[in-house]
Amino acid sequence: MSARNWLVTAFGLVCVAVLAVINIPDRIPKVDLVERASQFAAALQSDAPYRPPTVREGETALSGLIPLLTGGKDTQSELKTLTPLGFTLTSGIDSTSGRRFTMAATQPGDEQGWGLFIGDYGARTRQVIEVPHPNFDLNTEILGVQLYRALPGSAVLIAGAHRRAANGTADVAHNANSLFNLVATELARKGLPQVQLHGFEDSSLPGTDVVVSGGSTPHTRLHEQMADHVEAGGMAVCRAWQQSCGNLEGTTNVQGQAADSMGTVFAHIESDGSVRMDPQRRDRLVAALAAAITAGP
Ligand SMILES: [Zn+2]
């Protein structure tokens, strides 16, 4: 091959490579993660079967989920580990934030209803966002994904069964054997702060829109900042370290108890229906929590 032909061929190969790189985003599907999470939550039923993972299943699931939730890029390995456990893996770009994510989800209604987990592909993880009671604490999955959108480096954990399923065994906030709890504990062990989103009936604590609590962990500057920002956003706040908040403090929450034993931060956020059912108030709550988390400890 002459030098000129060689150069033309090399130039052609470089062009093909550049085009391939440029085209990659086109091949990754755009997904509206709020819509996806809402559909997932809506399909969870209180009479569905459920069982927690065996010790071995839990260990295997963790070996696939922890890399996925902490920015891992080896989706083939995660796929190989998680698929036999009933997970479906999706890689995509969130249509609103434009960030690339990897998601692993079990099928609603499966006995192995272990969750929907979203990781920020290739990003350093900074916080864990938890939704333990989807389709019971209505719209908390929307709050969770909105908070993920506001905070790059988020790992999102959404329970994969209705809290009342299997006589309440599926309540991941009160079952230490749940995969949700295993994952949350493993991420807390890495020192990551957790924000857990719940909902309460307006009548349970009239006059209060949002309860900010540390669960069984000591309250920190983050809790104070969250309460300050939420109040500045026009919502009435109950600060669990200052007053009694109608048994909505989450003191029996097992993720909080694990965080307490490890000395990591855990924020238990309850919002009432007037916040969760109103898109504008939801936005304000998310913006307030995100501002507090971004400000740091
Ligand atoms: Zn709840």
Boltz pocket constraint, residues with backbone or C-beta under 6 A from the ligand:
constraints:
  - pocket:
      binder: B
      contacts: [[A, 132], [A, 133], [A, 137], [A, 197], [A, 198], [A, 199]]
      max_distance: 6.0
